[in-house]
Amino acid sequence: MRTVIGMDNDEQQKTDELRKIAKNRLKAQADFRNYLWIWLGVSVVLTGIWAFSGLGYFWPAWAIGGMGVAAFFTGLNAYGPRAGGITDSAIDAEVARMNQRRDQA
């Protein structure tokens, strides 16, 4: 936790939360880029094996397609609208809703 002079506890907490979210988002983006390189490498190797084994039915498409689906969801996690993760304020809001429902019952 970094302390900034002239910032009250609430502002400091929000800043720390944003830093944590930013760090998680940057890590997810780096992981996604690494996954793309792995996907490319696996695709090249499998296509090479297919080419050297007689160029019949293009079976590498199954692995390449499956990894493509995983790449889509990994990219959505890294760059999508909910890429920031769960915040403390969202948790507090959910706890408040749960308490309200419990009090009404």
N, C-alpha and C positions, 0 to 999 in steps of 0.2 A: 504494500500500500504506500503510495506516494502522498506526502503531505504538502499541500500548497498553502503558503502564507496568505491570509486574508480570505480564506474559504471556510464557510461554516461546515458542520458535520454532514448536513444533507447534501450540499453541493459536492463535498469530497466523496461521499458515498456514491453519488450518481457518476462522478468522474471515474471512480474506481470500477464501477459496473460497466461503463462504456469501454474502458481500457480492456477489461476482461473479455467482453463481447468482441471487440476489435481483434484481440489476440486469437481468439477461437476462430473467427472468420478468416483471418490470414492463414492460420494453420490449415483450415479446411481447403482453402484455395491452393495452397502449396501441395497438399495431399492429392488434390484433383489433378494438378499439372503432372505430378509424378505418376499417377495412375494412367494418364494419357500416354506417357512415354512407355510404360509397361505394356499397355494395350498395343501400341505400335510394334514393340519388340516381339510380343507373342504372335501378332498377326503376321509379321514378316517370317518368323521361324516356321509357323504352321503352313504358310503359303509356300515356303521353300520346300518343306517336306512333301507337300502335296505335288509340287512341280517335279521333284526328283522321283516321285513314286508313280508317275505315269499320266498325270493330268486327267484323271477320270472325274468322277463326281466330286464337286467342290465341297468336301466335308469340312474344311476350316471355317466355312461360313457359320457353322453352329457355334463354335467357340468365339469367333469374332463378333457375331451378333449378340451372344450372351454377355460378353464383356462390354458391348456397346450399350446394352440396357443398364448395366451397372454403372457405366460412365455417365449416362444420362442422369441417374439418380444421385450420383456423387457430385456432379456439376450443379444439380438443382440444390443440393445441400450447401454447396460452397457459394453459389452466386444467386440463389433464388430469393424470393421475398422474405422467407423466414430464416435466412441464413445467420441471423444474429444470435439465435439461441433463446433460451428461456431466461428472462430477466427477473431480478428480485421484485420489481414492481408487479410483474405478471403473477408471480407466486403470491405476493401479498393480496392482490386483487382476487385470486382464486380462493385464498383462505377466508377473505371477507365474505365472498359469495357462499362458501360452505357454512360459515357461522350464521349468516342470515337465514339460510334454508333450515338449519338446525333449530334456530330460535323460532321460526314460523311453525315448525312441526309440533 
